[in-house]
Amino acid sequence: VWDVAYYDILQNTVGGGKPKMKWHFGNSGWPSSTVGGVPTTEEEQNSLVDQLQDQKTVIYKQIVSSAAEARPGVLRLIDEALGRSDIATGICSAATRGGFDQVVDSLVGQERLGRLDVVMAGDDVPRKKPDPIIYQLAAQKVNLPVDRCVVVEDSLVGLRAAKGAGMKCIITYTESTKDADFYGEGADAVVADLSAVTLEGIFGSLEAGRPLLSGIAEAPARSP
């Protein structure tokens, strides 16, 4: 069983559901299951993970459709960006397409999704976060240099992907990731949520050469 404390470790170590399972089984041992004994070949291991992921996605969709809510400020900031012709907007997730589609359909909505410039899930790239390829491809799709892109992430895995792509990164931490050393890993700003974040605070700062979200970003933690 993955309790909250253990999932915190996974969330800050591995991107994507299937890679998390493989990392866990690789470190804790592969189990037998209702579909067979302990998998010994890579093909058998991949098959087990695929079946577990499919079942997890079914359960995940039920939870999302009944209980999930967008975090503070997310939809307002998306709408603000969609109203600007000089800003390209997208969503890049490490999640597999099945769970990802349910989340964005339920929380973002088809009307907004249809206006985004790029939407990518973990299935759309050969390697998942922390590999930077999803952000590199997104920048290519919108024809922007990486140093003109700003990513909003919530974990060390996502931060490493953004910085590996050469992009600025704002962290909105979660209960599971709040104790991570985001500034130590290169975050450009850290906030609890996006409720006080505006496009001017992001791109106005970028144009002026100031730190992102000046005045509202949390200060780096002091060393003991």
BAFI-3210 file (N, C-alpha, C; in Angstrom, 3 decimals, decimal comma, padded with zeros to 6 digits):
// residues 224
n [1|2|3|4|5|6|7|8|9|10|11|12|13|14|15|16|17|18|19|20|21|22|23|24|25|26|27|28|29|30|31|32|33|34|35|36|37|38|39|40|41|42|43|44|45|46|47|48|49|50|51|52|53|54|55|56|57|58|59|60|61|62|63|64|65|66|67|68|69|70|71|72|73|74|75|76|77|78|79|80|81|82|83|84|85|86|87|88|89|90|91|92|93|94|95|96|97|98|99|100|101|102|103|104|105|106|107|108|109|110|111|112|113|114|115|116|117|118|119|120|121|122|123|124|125|126|127|128|129|130|131|132|133|134|135|136|137|138|139|140|141|142|143|144|145|146|147|148|149|150|151|152|153|154|155|156|157|158|159|160|161|162|163|164|165|166|167|168|169|170|171|172|173|174|175|176|177|178|179|180|181|182|183|184|185|186|187|188|189|190|191|192|193|194|195|196|197|198|199|200|201|202|203|204|205|206|207|208|209|210|211|212|213|214|215|216|217|218|219|220|221|222|223|224]
n.u [000,847|000,572|001,119|000,427|002,833|004,739|003,963|004,564|007,335|007,575|006,322|008,114|010,237|009,839|008,320|005,010|002,541|002,996|005,895|006,308|005,250|006,997|009,419|008,894|008,368|010,801|012,464|011,289|010,560|008,997|005,554|003,391|000,224|-003,352|-003,372|-001,288|001,911|004,937|006,303|008,969|010,312|011,013|008,905|006,742|006,669|006,056|003,525|002,053|002,217|000,873|-001,732|-002,328|-002,201|-004,339|-006,537|-006,196|-006,659|-009,391|-010,532|-009,444|-010,638|-013,283|-013,013|-012,045|-014,160|-016,115|-015,111|-012,871|-011,282|-010,242|-007,133|-006,665|-006,814|-005,944|-007,727|-008,547|-006,121|-005,502|-007,656|-007,066|-004,693|-005,595|-007,009|-005,138|-003,447|-000,765|000,403|001,185|-000,432|-000,470|-000,853|001,092|001,506|002,667|001,018|-000,765|-002,739|-005,463|-006,219|-005,388|-006,998|-009,508|-009,129|-008,504|-010,780|-012,772|-011,909|-010,758|-012,256|-013,900|-014,258|-012,233|-010,013|-010,078|-009,086|-006,481|-002,983|-001,239|-001,489|-000,400|000,198|001,634|001,820|002,426|005,063|008,416|009,814|009,251|008,685|011,242|012,586|013,253|011,920|009,162|008,585|010,402|009,427|006,928|007,619|008,650|006,321|004,830|006,512|008,495|011,409|013,125|013,876|011,941|009,794|007,593|007,055|004,584|004,718|004,430|006,057|009,272|010,050|008,679|009,784|012,483|012,237|011,357|013,488|015,537|014,833|015,534|013,879|012,053|010,642|007,821|006,813|004,011|003,419|002,286|000,561|001,966|004,423|005,480|007,720|009,943|013,116|012,845|013,921|016,596|016,887|016,620|014,234|012,349|010,442|008,395|005,247|002,267|-000,143|-001,913|-003,481|-002,863|-001,346|-000,523|-000,549|000,986|002,671|004,190|005,114|005,623|007,639|009,524|010,081|011,198|013,451|013,383|013,145|010,826|007,429|007,853|007,627|005,475|006,310|007,496|010,152|013,401|014,005|015,689|018,929|019,523]
n.v [-001,190|002,196|004,726|008,133|009,404|007,836|008,178|010,836|010,711|009,319|011,150|013,230|012,092|010,488|010,849|010,447|007,794|005,019|004,886|005,408|003,093|001,144|002,004|001,660|-001,160|-002,051|-001,391|-002,529|-005,082|-007,299|-008,182|-011,101|-011,640|-011,438|-012,043|-013,659|-015,206|-013,987|-011,514|-012,025|-011,292|-008,402|-007,873|-009,177|-007,700|-005,134|-005,675|-006,260|-003,767|-002,180|-003,224|-002,669|000,124|000,672|-000,130|001,594|004,016|003,865|004,019|006,449|008,254|008,180|009,364|011,912|012,980|013,264|014,643|016,325|019,560|022,599|024,158|027,150|030,104|029,024|028,619|031,250|032,457|031,037|031,879|034,602|034,509|033,353|035,417|037,044|037,857|037,802|035,875|032,486|029,537|026,552|023,060|020,653|017,462|014,744|012,633|009,691|009,432|008,645|009,201|011,852|013,159|013,005|014,626|017,209|017,635|017,705|019,718|021,890|022,141|021,738|023,967|025,838|024,170|023,814|026,191|026,368|026,518|024,386|021,025|018,426|015,062|012,441|010,218|011,268|011,710|010,316|010,030|010,581|013,308|013,593|014,206|016,659|016,707|017,003|019,676|020,892|020,080|021,285|023,997|024,107|023,585|025,914|027,672|029,178|030,473|028,745|030,332|032,206|031,090|030,229|028,056|026,538|024,613|021,843|020,133|018,606|016,920|017,955|020,537|019,976|019,045|021,371|023,201|021,751|022,018|024,579|026,650|029,259|028,741|028,568|027,576|026,073|024,792|021,681|019,977|017,658|018,322|020,525|020,783|020,500|021,433|023,752|026,198|025,619|023,853|025,421|026,860|029,685|031,172|030,678|029,824|029,452|029,056|030,063|032,265|034,978|035,556|037,146|037,763|039,986|040,020|037,850|037,978|040,687|041,050|039,363|040,675|043,014|042,141|041,494|039,497|036,802|037,250|039,224|040,431|038,802|036,205|033,508|033,731|032,162|029,295|029,604|028,412|026,022]
n.w [000,000|-000,858|001,184|002,272|002,991|001,673|-000,979|-001,257|-001,482|-003,921|-005,656|-005,749|-006,936|-009,246|-012,436|-013,701|-013,795|-014,513|-014,588|-011,849|-010,647|-011,711|-010,661|-007,935|-007,743|-008,701|-006,622|-004,401|-005,023|-007,336|-007,461|-007,161|-008,790|-009,499|-012,131|-012,656|-011,811|-010,197|-012,228|-014,469|-016,743|-018,803|-020,527|-019,251|-016,890|-017,860|-018,867|-016,534|-015,203|-017,080|-016,871|-014,201|-014,318|-016,051|-014,467|-012,324|-013,603|-014,189|-011,598|-010,799|-012,605|-011,694|-009,168|-009,852|-011,397|-009,499|-007,290|-007,669|-007,803|-009,354|-008,494|-006,475|-008,406|-010,832|-013,101|-013,533|-014,246|-016,583|-018,192|-018,333|-019,775|-022,171|-023,177|-024,262|-027,156|-027,534|-026,028|-025,746|-024,683|-022,757|-021,717|-020,155|-019,233|-017,182|-016,860|-017,974|-020,976|-020,578|-017,802|-017,726|-019,677|-018,430|-016,185|-017,279|-018,832|-016,854|-015,066|-016,476|-018,821|-022,001|-023,648|-022,958|-023,397|-026,145|-027,018|-026,262|-027,053|-027,058|-025,991|-024,110|-023,124|-021,036|-022,704|-025,136|-025,517|-025,690|-023,324|-019,891|-017,524|-015,065|-017,444|-019,908|-022,354|-022,981|-022,507|-024,205|-026,721|-026,611|-026,689|-029,262|-030,707|-030,333|-031,398|-029,972|-028,336|-025,712|-023,565|-023,412|-022,305|-019,620|-017,011|-014,953|-012,144|-009,743|-008,333|-007,554|-009,611|-011,860|-011,846|-012,395|-014,994|-016,327|-015,853|-016,994|-019,609|-020,029|-019,210|-017,422|-014,166|-012,139|-008,984|-007,536|-004,714|-003,223|-000,524|-000,355|-001,432|-000,183|001,477|-000,069|-001,502|-003,432|-004,386|-004,131|-006,198|-008,366|-008,851|-009,994|-008,715|-005,828|-004,680|-002,677|-004,011|-007,023|-006,590|-006,176|-008,339|-011,387|-014,957|-015,516|-013,315|-013,956|-016,754|-017,059|-015,221|-016,382|-018,809|-017,813|-016,613|-013,956|-010,901|-011,097|-010,128|-008,179|-004,904|-004,130|-004,153|-002,176|000,171|-000,066|001,979|005,082|005,885|008,486]
ca.u [000,000|001,285|000,512|000,698|004,244|005,496|003,653|005,339|008,650|007,410|005,970|009,302|011,323|009,531|007,176|004,129|002,048|003,706|007,260|006,275|005,073|008,222|010,420|008,532|008,598|012,230|013,122|010,625|010,298|007,793|004,611|002,464|-001,070|-004,459|-003,179|-000,164|002,951|005,861|006,843|010,427|010,857|010,561|007,583|005,764|006,589|005,316|002,130|001,450|002,085|-000,195|-003,026|-002,534|-002,471|-005,699|-007,485|-006,038|-007,293|-010,841|-010,828|-009,048|-011,670|-014,443|-012,700|-011,938|-015,468|-017,010|-014,555|-011,717|-011,491|-009,027|-006,492|-006,965|-006,157|-005,535|-008,628|-008,495|-004,882|-005,667|-008,558|-006,339|-003,740|-006,333|-007,465|-003,990|-002,980|000,693|000,851|000,782|-000,790|-000,607|-000,788|001,993|001,397|003,299|-000,026|-001,186|-003,824|-006,778|-006,451|-005,180|-008,185|-010,584|-008,826|-008,641|-012,184|-013,571|-011,459|-010,484|-013,417|-013,629|-014,201|-010,878|-009,050|-010,086|-008,402|-005,071|-002,064|-000,621|-001,930|000,383|000,200|002,821|001,851|002,803|006,528|009,085|010,344|008,435|009,383|011,960|013,172|012,694|011,479|007,792|008,619|011,129|008,511|005,889|008,194|008,719|004,962|004,366|007,549|009,088|012,657|012,844|014,071|010,735|008,721|007,477|006,322|004,049|004,818|004,121|006,920|010,664|010,123|008,283|010,778|013,682|011,917|011,312|014,831|016,308|014,481|016,033|012,761|011,725|009,654|007,123|006,307|002,892|003,604|001,144|000,837|002,959|005,725|005,773|009,010|011,034|014,017|012,631|014,907|017,880|016,904|016,563|012,935|012,421|009,525|007,634|004,041|001,359|-001,091|-001,878|-004,559|-002,381|-000,454|-001,073|000,365|001,926|003,674|005,067|005,779|006,155|008,930|010,439|010,497|012,009|014,643|013,238|012,731|009,409|006,496|008,461|006,690|004,543|006,981|008,040|011,616|014,038|014,128|017,015|019,638|019,564]
ca.v [000,000|003,467|005,718|009,511|009,698|007,160|008,809|012,082|010,360|009,001|012,347|014,074|011,276|009,902|011,426|009,518|006,661|003,773|004,931|005,280|001,675|000,413|002,393|001,013|-002,603|-002,266|-001,230|-003,325|-006,431|-007,456|-009,073|-011,932|-010,959|-012,281|-012,394|-014,570|-015,191|-012,860|-011,318|-012,134|-010,652|-007,011|-007,922|-009,519|-006,561|-004,076|-006,097|-006,073|-002,326|-001,688|-003,627|-001,884|001,501|000,725|-000,182|002,837|005,086|003,745|004,541|007,860|009,011|008,291|010,336|013,242|013,467|013,510|015,395|017,180|020,983|023,305|024,889|028,590|030,964|028,354|028,910|032,694|032,768|030,507|032,774|035,835|034,233|033,113|036,711|037,784|037,302|037,755|034,819|031,115|028,861|025,113|022,141|019,528|016,599|013,425|011,626|009,000|010,144|008,343|010,003|013,257|013,679|013,169|015,785|018,481|017,796|018,046|020,924|022,997|022,253|021,633|025,291|026,348|023,269|024,058|027,455|026,276|026,374|023,062|020,149|017,202|014,121|011,613|009,297|011,986|011,862|009,037|009,994|011,425|014,156|014,869|014,492|017,929|016,660|017,472|021,132|021,252|019,915|022,306|025,255|024,001|023,667|027,312|028,455|030,125|030,034|028,267|031,376|033,040|030,243|030,133|026,858|026,441|023,219|021,648|019,113|018,616|016,240|018,922|021,610|019,511|019,008|022,749|023,784|021,005|022,567|025,948|027,569|029,762|027,866|028,977|026,422|026,161|023,520|020,999|019,450|016,594|018,806|021,820|020,806|020,307|022,580|024,191|027,212|024,951|023,158|026,375|027,516|031,143|031,711|029,647|030,354|028,410|028,840|031,118|033,218|036,358|035,629|037,739|037,719|041,087|039,591|036,875|038,426|042,020|040,849|038,760|041,722|044,023|041,521|041,353|038,157|036,540|037,404|040,068|040,929|037,798|034,901|033,207|033,796|030,854|028,894|029,814|027,215|025,963]
ca.w [000,000|-000,887|002,053|001,855|003,161|000,621|-002,261|-001,294|-002,012|-005,332|-006,406|-005,893|-007,479|-010,557|-013,122|-014,402|-013,010|-014,819|-014,059|-010,387|-010,319|-012,040|-009,671|-006,670|-007,830|-008,869|-005,330|-003,347|-005,504|-008,154|-006,777|-007,933|-008,894|-009,954|-013,539|-012,810|-010,807|-010,208|-013,580|-014,468|-017,940|-018,982|-021,162|-018,217|-015,969|-018,543|-018,964|-015,217|-014,966|-017,962|-016,320|-012,984|-014,718|-016,595|-013,363|-011,575|-014,365|-013,983|-010,261|-010,799|-013,310|-010,814|-008,125|-010,463|-011,838|-008,368|-006,160|-007,961|-008,058|-009,757|-007,408|-006,533|-009,371|-012,078|-014,217|-013,789|-014,961|-017,941|-018,923|-018,582|-020,854|-023,403|-023,663|-024,786|-028,429|-027,539|-025,114|-026,055|-023,435|-022,929|-020,581|-020,404|-018,062|-017,226|-016,707|-019,176|-021,642|-020,014|-016,605|-018,066|-020,362|-017,455|-015,349|-017,989|-019,219|-015,675|-014,370|-017,403|-019,697|-023,421|-024,294|-022,758|-024,032|-027,571|-027,318|-025,880|-028,173|-027,007|-024,902|-024,240|-021,997|-020,968|-023,829|-026,358|-025,566|-025,420|-021,951|-019,013|-016,568|-015,172|-018,748|-020,365|-023,737|-023,172|-022,582|-025,416|-027,841|-026,499|-027,176|-030,717|-031,253|-030,319|-032,082|-029,041|-027,693|-024,360|-022,555|-023,388|-021,769|-018,162|-016,618|-013,590|-011,719|-008,323|-007,741|-007,997|-010,903|-012,872|-011,849|-013,097|-016,427|-016,822|-015,856|-017,974|-020,917|-020,108|-019,008|-016,095|-013,528|-010,918|-008,231|-006,604|-004,017|-002,627|000,810|-000,497|-001,912|000,432|002,173|-001,028|-001,669|-004,803|-004,765|-004,264|-007,485|-009,463|-009,073|-010,119|-007,714|-005,125|-004,040|-002,214|-005,099|-008,030|-006,328|-006,282|-009,489|-012,601|-016,101|-015,375|-012,350|-014,603|-017,976|-016,842|-014,556|-017,349|-019,750|-017,114|-016,037|-012,510|-010,485|-011,310|-009,001|-007,142|-003,905|-003,622|-004,057|-000,862|000,257|000,151|003,373|005,658|006,329|009,956]
c.u [000,886|000,563|000,951|002,187|005,082|005,219|004,357|006,724|008,564|007,181|007,183|010,496|011,081|008,295|006,352|003,770|002,809|005,154|007,313|006,145|006,356|009,334|010,172|008,840|010,080|012,984|012,560|010,352|008,994|006,866|003,951|001,117|-002,131|-004,288|-001,982|000,835|003,830|006,444|008,369|011,072|010,324|009,180|006,496|005,581|005,798|003,829|001,403|001,218|000,967|-001,577|-003,337|-002,885|-003,890|-006,735|-007,418|-006,744|-008,803|-011,247|-010,561|-010,109|-012,902|-014,224|-012,689|-013,308|-016,373|-016,449|-013,477|-012,125|-010,158|-008,450|-006,735|-006,142|-005,851|-006,419|-008,635|-007,264|-004,931|-006,535|-007,873|-005,366|-004,458|-006,879|-006,367|-003,482|-001,464|001,261|000,307|000,592|-000,952|-000,573|000,088|002,032|002,137|002,270|-000,327|-002,479|-005,195|-007,101|-006,341|-006,425|-009,330|-010,365|-009,084|-010,074|-013,014|-013,209|-011,272|-011,662|-013,037|-013,501|-012,810|-009,858|-008,942|-009,350|-006,926|-004,202|-001,388|-001,150|-001,219|000,302|001,449|002,954|002,384|004,311|007,193|009,609|009,579|009,313|010,043|012,697|012,503|011,993|010,063|007,745|009,381|010,225|007,401|006,383|008,296|007,341|004,452|005,410|008,121|010,427|012,376|013,015|012,930|009,535|008,772|006,564|005,801|004,032|004,512|005,030|008,347|010,818|009,774|009,269|012,019|013,451|011,951|012,706|015,747|016,042|014,971|014,977|012,704|010,649|009,138|006,569|005,108|002,844|002,285|001,507|001,930|004,340|006,203|007,151|010,202|011,858|013,938|013,644|016,286|018,029|016,662|015,237|013,108|011,471|008,756|006,462|003,144|000,317|-001,045|-002,896|-004,128|-001,472|-001,177|-000,072|001,387|003,031|004,648|005,845|006,272|007,515|009,955|010,968|011,451|013,283|014,599|012,931|011,232|008,626|007,111|007,385|005,727|005,183|007,549|009,565|012,179|014,156|015,556|017,634|019,680|020,924]
c.v [001,246|004,447|007,111|009,826|009,069|007,792|010,154|011,831|010,095|010,259|013,235|013,321|010,872|010,573|010,361|008,298|005,368|003,802|004,831|003,823|000,901|000,740|001,687|-000,479|-002,921|-002,190|-002,158|-004,764|-006,512|-008,471|-010,062|-011,217|-011,930|-012,706|-013,318|-014,460|-013,959|-012,694|-011,302|-011,492|-009,220|-006,969|-008,216|-008,360|-005,418|-004,404|-005,892|-004,591|-001,741|-002,019|-002,853|-000,437|001,640|000,730|001,088|003,995|005,057|004,372|006,039|008,726|009,217|009,343|011,748|013,803|013,833|014,476|016,414|018,629|021,596|024,058|026,395|029,326|030,343|028,772|030,401|033,053|032,227|031,440|034,097|035,644|034,033|034,406|037,559|037,119|037,156|036,694|033,477|030,362|027,368|024,350|020,974|018,666|015,290|012,308|010,942|009,607|009,891|009,192|011,482|013,860|013,910|014,400|017,088|018,705|018,293|019,403|022,123|023,224|022,290|022,994|025,887|025,483|023,533|025,321|027,435|026,034|025,014|022,312|018,812|016,377|013,254|010,642|009,941|012,150|010,533|008,899|010,987|012,306|013,266|015,111|015,745|017,879|017,198|018,995|021,612|021,155|020,949|023,647|025,248|024,175|025,101|028,262|029,559|029,593|029,680|029,354|032,389|032,270|030,214|028,958|027,021|024,968|023,096|020,637|019,270|017,959|017,212|020,068|021,193|019,424|020,407|023,355|023,051|021,479|023,993|027,011|028,115|028,859|028,461|027,721|026,826|024,814|022,974|020,555|018,394|017,111|020,066|021,900|020,624|021,586|023,082|025,243|026,587|024,222|024,114|027,046|029,030|031,848|030,548|030,314|029,188|028,057|030,050|032,230|034,666|036,571|036,214|037,591|038,834|040,711|038,588|037,524|039,872|041,956|040,299|039,820|042,726|043,455|041,402|039,900|037,975|036,685|038,185|040,578|039,898|036,405|034,721|033,273|032,385|030,571|029,150|028,513|027,193|026,322]
c.w [000,000|000,025|001,598|001,921|002,045|-000,734|-002,388|-001,881|-003,508|-006,165|-006,665|-006,466|-008,930|-011,149|-013,824|-013,579|-013,247|-014,346|-012,534|-009,977|-010,568|-011,050|-008,349|-006,706|-007,995|-007,560|-004,256|-003,750|-006,274|-007,507|-007,734|-007,931|-009,357|-011,410|-013,741|-011,684|-010,916|-011,611|-013,546|-015,687|-018,024|-019,614|-020,137|-017,234|-016,587|-018,638|-017,637|-014,938|-015,835|-017,389|-015,040|-013,322|-015,265|-015,481|-012,526|-012,282|-014,214|-012,648|-010,198|-011,481|-012,442|-009,739|-008,694|-010,795|-010,673|-007,329|-006,510|-008,234|-008,494|-008,564|-007,570|-007,582|-010,711|-013,250|-014,549|-014,599|-016,395|-018,767|-019,262|-019,750|-022,187|-024,003|-024,268|-026,066|-028,477|-026,606|-025,584|-024,743|-023,682|-021,627|-020,988|-019,146|-018,268|-017,144|-018,035|-019,691|-021,006|-018,798|-016,879|-018,705|-019,386|-016,602|-016,093|-018,463|-018,040|-015,089|-015,290|-018,336|-021,166|-024,103|-024,151|-023,493|-025,526|-027,978|-026,929|-027,108|-028,209|-025,794|-025,095|-022,958|-022,063|-022,129|-025,107|-026,519|-025,214|-024,000|-021,093|-018,126|-015,503|-016,472|-019,315|-021,716|-023,941|-023,281|-023,816|-026,644|-027,815|-027,023|-028,693|-031,348|-031,300|-030,892|-031,203|-028,533|-026,238|-023,307|-022,531|-022,827|-020,246|-017,831|-015,196|-013,221|-010,230|-007,638|-008,234|-009,361|-012,029|-012,988|-012,626|-014,599|-017,022|-016,909|-016,832|-019,397|-021,096|-019,891|-017,587|-015,494|-012,227|-010,254|-007,391|-005,877|-003,470|-001,221|000,748|-000,850|-001,197|001,078|001,226|-001,172|-003,113|-005,241|-004,950|-005,589|-008,654|-009,721|-009,115|-009,160|-007,106|-004,416|-003,636|-003,275|-006,030|-007,778|-006,470|-007,493|-010,692|-013,738|-016,033|-014,398|-012,929|-015,745|-017,892|-016,183|-015,530|-018,312|-019,092|-016,514|-014,532|-012,165|-010,682|-010,005|-007,849|-006,192|-003,369|-003,494|-002,658|-000,911|000,413|001,632|003,863|006,087|007,853|010,498]
res [v|w|d|v|a|y|y|d|i|l|q|n|t|v|g|g|g|k|p|k|m|k|w|h|f|g|n|s|g|w|p|s|s|t|v|g|g|v|p|t|t|e|e|e|q|n|s|l|v|d|q|l|q|d|q|k|t|v|i|y|k|q|i|v|s|s|a|a|e|a|r|p|g|v|l|r|l|i|d|e|a|l|g|r|s|d|i|a|t|g|i|c|s|a|a|t|r|g|g|f|d|q|v|v|d|s|l|v|g|q|e|r|l|g|r|l|d|v|v|m|a|g|d|d|v|p|r|k|k|p|d|p|i|i|y|q|l|a|a|q|k|v|n|l|p|v|d|r|c|v|v|v|e|d|s|l|v|g|l|r|a|a|k|g|a|g|m|k|c|i|i|t|y|t|e|s|t|k|d|a|d|f|y|g|e|g|a|d|a|v|v|a|d|l|s|a|v|t|l|e|g|i|f|g|s|l|e|a|g|r|p|l|l|s|g|i|a|e|a|p|a|r|s|p]
***
